[in-house]
Structure formats: structure tokens, C-alpha cells
Amino acid sequence: MTELTVRRLLIDLEQPVARHWCNDDAFLTAWFNALSMSFPVGEQFFIDAVRRGHQALPAAERGRLTPEIQGFIGQEATHRRIHALFNAQIQQHGLVNEWEPRARRRLQWMEGSDLRHGLAITAANEHFTALFAEWMLAHPDRLDGCEPRLKALWLWHSAEEAEHKSTAFDLYKALGGNHAWRVKWMRRVTLIFLSDTLRQTAHNLRRDGTLWRWSTWRSGWHHLLGHDGLLRASARPWRAYFKPDFHPSQQHSERSAQWLDDNRALYTRVGA
């Protein structure tokens, strides 16, 4: 069982956010904005999937996992809330969230299906966010020059994603979820997640008037596909998910715990 702490980040998102808040880089700003636009609806789906999976467990197993499940739900609910506040600020720049209504329509197709499908989708998305989180924690310099509150937002979120990356995976396995469907959903989630992220990023850049600038494309290549770029660096750990004996804990580092320890002044423990 993983001990998960629910934290409240001590930043003020009632104050306006600059148009190019990420180091005055149009691409990085649009990319992070796109990711944030997906979080409220996505994290609500993850919460619901994990809650239903937990309730379906035998009583003894359910009781043993209750603290971890409560921590997972608390962390994701906190992420959902704070990114909703962030999204409200970036909407002031004329951005339109096309990802969320598209995601809601897709999720309607899941209604009435085996609850293990929802857990497999959640586990796949959690693997993605854990990979991205590890990259962020390994490259905090990519946020140098950003407002401190926004740098704190993304690194805090990354640290907590790394903490709870095993919860949905373990529930899926506990409920008899098999390898075949786990990897099928990872393939589908990979296609949907990357295409939706890039589509929303391009939409954000078009709204911003920076889509066709050379500096935008150069930044996109550097941060995603260049040496040590996000997608290039994540390819190998992404492929590991398809191994029959894979478990998220196999891809472990101390960066999450170290960031949380070094930045205690930025958050309070909920319920402490």
C-alpha cells in the first residue's frame, strides 16, 4: 500500500496569468495550457473509476486499500480544482477549450461498460502523466523564468503524479484485469492523448497568433523531440508498459520525494 498525502498548494490563482507565462515561450505556454485544459474532466474520470473499482473489491481488500484510495482521490480532486482556476485565467487570453467537450463525448461511450475498462484507461493515463512528471522534475530549468507560483504549480502537480502512479494499476490487477486489455487501452490512450494534446496546442497557438512563427516550431522541436526532449526521453519507459511483468514502481526515482521535501513552504497537508 502506498501512503498518499493530500496537500493544498499555497499559491494565488485569483491573480491574472501572463499571456506567455512560461518563460515568454509561446510553444511551451500553449503546450502546458493544453494539458491543463484536459485535467478537470480527466481527473474526475480517474476519481470515479478508482472509486468504483475500490467499491467492487472484497471487503477485506477494500479496507486495506482505503487509505491509499482516499489519498489518490484527494490528490486528484485538488489537482482538478487548481487547474480549473488556472484554466479560468488563461481563458481571459481568448483561448477556447475544445478538448474538454470532445473528451466528455468519448467518456459517454464508457457508460455501462465493465469498470475494469475505466481502470485500464486511468492506469494508462497515469503512466503518461508519471512519465511527463518525471521529465519535468528532471528538467525544472524548462520552467526557469516563469512566475514562481506557476513553476510551483507544475512541479507540485508532477511530484504528486509520480506518487500515485500505481494506484489505478494495482486496482485493475486486483479486480482481475488482464494484460491484453491493459496494453490495448494503452495503445488507444497513446493515440488519443498525444493527438488531443497536439491538436489543442495548435489551437491555442492559432488563437494566440503565434502558430506560424519560426520560434514556435523551433521550441516545439527542442522541447518535445530534441536531445532529451519530452517525447524522446519518454519513449523507452513508455514501451516498458507493454511488458507482461510491468509495474509502475519499476520506474522509480527520488525526484518527487526530494521536490516535496525541499519545497515544504509551498504547501500545507490537508487534514494535518
matplotlib code that plots the C-alpha trace (Angstrom):
import matplotlib.pyplot as plt

x = [0.0, 1.3, 0.9, -0.5, -0.7, -3.2, -1.7, -3.0, -0.7, -0.2, -0.4, -2.9, -4.6, -7.1, -4.5, -4.2, -1.8, 0.5, -0.3, 3.1, 3.6, 6.1, 9.4, 7.9, 7.9, 4.7, 5.0, 5.7, 2.9, 0.4, 1.5, 1.1, -2.2, -3.4, -2.5, -4.2, -7.4, -7.7, -7.2, -10.6, -12.6, -9.9, -9.2, -12.9, -13.0, -10.0, -11.5, -14.8, -13.0, -10.9, -13.8, -15.9, -13.0, -12.4, -16.1, -16.0, -13.2, -13.9, -14.4, -11.0, -9.0, -11.2, -10.4, -6.7, -6.6, -8.9, -6.2, -4.4, -7.7, -8.7, -5.2, -5.5, -8.9, -7.9, -4.8, -6.7, -9.6, -7.1, -5.4, -8.8, -9.7, -6.5, -6.3, -9.9, -8.8, -5.8, -7.9, -10.3, -7.3, -6.0, -9.5, -9.1, -6.5, -9.2, -8.3, -11.1, -11.0, -12.0, -10.5, -13.0, -16.3, -14.6, -13.4, -16.9, -18.5, -15.9, -16.4, -20.2, -19.3, -17.9, -21.2, -22.4, -19.1, -17.0, -15.5, -12.1, -12.0, -12.2, -9.4, -7.3, -7.8, -6.9, -3.8, -2.7, -3.2, -1.5, 1.5, 1.6, 1.4, 4.0, 6.4, 5.8, 6.1, 9.4, 10.7, 9.5, 11.2, 14.4, 14.3, 12.9, 15.1, 12.5, 10.3, 13.1, 11.9, 8.3, 6.3, 7.3, 3.6, 3.2, 6.5, 5.4, 2.0, 3.5, 6.3, 3.9, 1.5, 4.3, 5.5, 2.1, 1.5, 4.7, 3.5, 0.2, 1.1, 0.5, -3.0, -5.2, -2.8, -3.0, -6.8, -7.0, -4.9, -6.7, -10.0, -8.6, -7.8, -5.7, -2.5, -4.2, -6.8, -4.2, -2.0, -4.9, -6.0, -2.5, -2.3, -5.7, -4.8, -1.5, -3.1, -5.9, -3.8, -1.0, -3.3, -5.6, -2.7, -1.1, -4.4, -5.3, -1.7, -2.0, -5.5, -4.0, -1.2, -3.6, -5.7, -2.6, -1.4, 2.0, 1.3, 3.4, 6.3, 9.7, 10.5, 7.3, 8.3, 11.9, 10.7, 8.3, 11.0, 13.6, 11.3, 9.5, 11.8, 15.2, 18.1, 16.5, 13.1, 10.0, 8.7, 12.2, 13.1, 9.8, 9.8, 11.7, 9.7, 6.5, 7.4, 8.1, 4.3, 3.7, 5.8, 3.7, 5.6, 5.5, 4.6, 4.8, 7.0, 9.8, 10.2, 11.1, 13.3, 13.7, 12.9, 9.3, 10.1, 13.0, 11.0, 8.3, 10.8, 12.7, 9.5, 7.5, 6.9, 4.8, 2.0, 0.1, -1.1, -4.8, -6.3, -3.0]
y = [0.0, 3.5, 6.3, 9.3, 12.8, 15.3, 18.8, 22.3, 24.4, 27.9, 29.9, 32.6, 31.8, 34.6, 36.9, 37.2, 34.9, 36.5, 35.5, 33.8, 32.9, 30.1, 32.0, 34.1, 30.9, 30.7, 27.0, 25.9, 28.1, 26.7, 23.1, 23.4, 25.3, 22.4, 19.8, 21.9, 22.1, 18.3, 17.9, 18.8, 16.3, 13.7, 13.7, 13.5, 10.4, 8.9, 9.6, 8.0, 4.9, 4.4, 4.9, 2.3, -0.1, 0.2, -0.4, -3.6, -5.2, -7.8, -6.2, -7.2, -6.0, -2.8, -2.0, -2.5, -0.1, 2.6, 5.0, 4.9, 5.3, 8.3, 9.8, 9.3, 10.8, 13.7, 14.5, 14.3, 16.4, 19.0, 19.0, 19.2, 22.3, 24.2, 23.6, 24.8, 28.0, 28.2, 27.4, 30.3, 32.6, 31.5, 31.8, 35.5, 35.4, 34.3, 30.6, 28.0, 24.6, 22.3, 19.2, 19.0, 18.7, 16.2, 14.1, 14.3, 12.8, 10.0, 9.2, 8.8, 5.7, 4.1, 4.3, 0.8, -0.9, -3.2, -1.0, -2.5, -0.7, 2.6, 1.5, 0.4, 3.8, 5.5, 3.4, 4.2, 7.9, 7.8, 6.2, 9.0, 11.7, 9.9, 9.9, 13.6, 14.3, 12.6, 14.6, 17.8, 17.0, 16.1, 19.4, 22.1, 24.5, 24.4, 26.5, 28.9, 32.5, 31.6, 33.2, 31.3, 30.4, 28.8, 26.9, 25.7, 24.6, 22.4, 20.9, 20.2, 18.5, 16.5, 15.4, 14.1, 12.3, 10.4, 9.5, 7.9, 6.4, 2.8, 3.1, 2.6, -0.1, -2.1, -1.8, -3.1, -6.1, -6.7, -6.9, -9.5, -7.1, -8.9, -7.9, -8.0, -5.3, -3.2, -2.9, -2.4, 0.6, 2.0, 1.9, 3.7, 6.2, 7.0, 7.9, 9.9, 11.6, 12.7, 13.7, 15.7, 17.4, 18.5, 19.5, 21.7, 23.1, 24.1, 25.6, 27.6, 28.9, 29.8, 31.8, 33.4, 34.4, 32.5, 29.2, 30.0, 31.7, 30.0, 30.4, 28.4, 25.4, 25.6, 25.5, 22.6, 20.5, 21.3, 20.5, 17.5, 15.8, 17.4, 15.9, 15.0, 16.3, 15.1, 12.6, 11.3, 10.8, 9.1, 6.6, 3.8, 4.0, 4.2, 1.0, -0.8, -0.6, -3.3, -6.0, -8.6, -8.2, -4.4, -2.5, 1.4, 1.0, -0.3, 3.2, 4.9, 7.9, 10.1, 13.3, 13.5, 13.0, 15.3, 18.2, 17.8, 17.8, 20.8, 22.8, 22.3, 26.0, 25.9, 23.7, 22.5, 19.0, 18.7, 17.3, 17.5]
z = [0.0, -0.9, 1.6, -0.2, 1.4, 0.2, 0.0, -0.6, -2.7, -1.3, -4.4, -5.5, -8.8, -8.5, -9.9, -13.7, -15.6, -18.3, -21.9, -22.4, -18.8, -19.5, -19.9, -22.7, -24.8, -27.0, -27.6, -24.1, -22.8, -25.4, -24.6, -20.8, -21.3, -23.5, -20.8, -18.1, -20.2, -20.1, -16.3, -14.8, -16.9, -17.0, -13.3, -12.5, -14.6, -12.8, -9.4, -10.5, -12.0, -8.9, -6.5, -8.4, -8.5, -4.8, -4.0, -6.1, -4.1, -1.4, 2.0, 3.5, 0.5, 0.3, 3.9, 3.4, 0.4, 1.8, 3.0, -0.4, -2.3, -0.2, -0.8, -4.5, -4.7, -2.5, -4.6, -7.9, -6.6, -5.5, -9.0, -10.7, -8.6, -9.0, -12.8, -13.1, -11.5, -13.8, -16.9, -16.0, -16.1, -19.5, -21.0, -20.5, -23.3, -25.8, -25.6, -26.2, -24.6, -27.4, -25.7, -22.8, -24.7, -27.0, -24.0, -22.4, -25.6, -25.6, -22.0, -22.5, -24.6, -21.4, -19.5, -18.5, -19.5, -17.3, -14.6, -15.4, -18.7, -16.8, -14.6, -17.6, -19.2, -15.9, -15.4, -19.0, -18.5, -15.1, -16.8, -19.2, -16.6, -14.5, -17.5, -18.1, -14.4, -14.2, -17.1, -15.5, -12.2, -14.1, -16.1, -13.8, -15.7, -18.5, -16.2, -15.3, -16.0, -15.2, -12.5, -9.2, -8.5, -11.9, -11.7, -8.2, -9.7, -12.4, -10.2, -7.3, -9.7, -11.2, -7.8, -6.7, -10.1, -9.5, -6.0, -7.0, -10.4, -9.1, -7.6, -10.6, -12.0, -8.8, -8.6, -12.2, -11.3, -8.1, -9.9, -12.4, -15.2, -17.8, -19.7, -23.1, -22.3, -20.4, -23.4, -25.8, -23.8, -23.6, -27.4, -27.7, -24.9, -26.6, -29.8, -28.2, -25.6, -28.0, -30.8, -28.5, -26.8, -30.1, -31.5, -28.5, -28.5, -32.2, -31.5, -28.6, -30.8, -33.6, -31.2, -29.8, -33.3, -32.9, -34.7, -37.8, -36.1, -36.6, -32.9, -32.1, -34.2, -33.0, -29.4, -30.1, -31.7, -29.0, -26.0, -27.5, -29.9, -29.4, -27.4, -24.0, -25.2, -23.5, -26.1, -27.0, -23.3, -22.5, -25.4, -23.5, -20.3, -22.3, -24.1, -20.8, -20.1, -22.7, -20.8, -19.1, -15.8, -15.8, -12.7, -12.3, -9.3, -11.6, -12.9, -9.7, -8.8, -5.7, -7.6, -6.4, -2.7, -3.0, -4.5, -1.9, 0.9, -0.5, -1.0, 2.2, 2.5, -0.7, 0.6, 3.7, 4.4, 4.2, 7.4, 9.3]

ax = plt.figure().add_subplot(projection="3d")
ax.plot(x, y, z, "-o")
ax.set_aspect("equal")
plt.show()
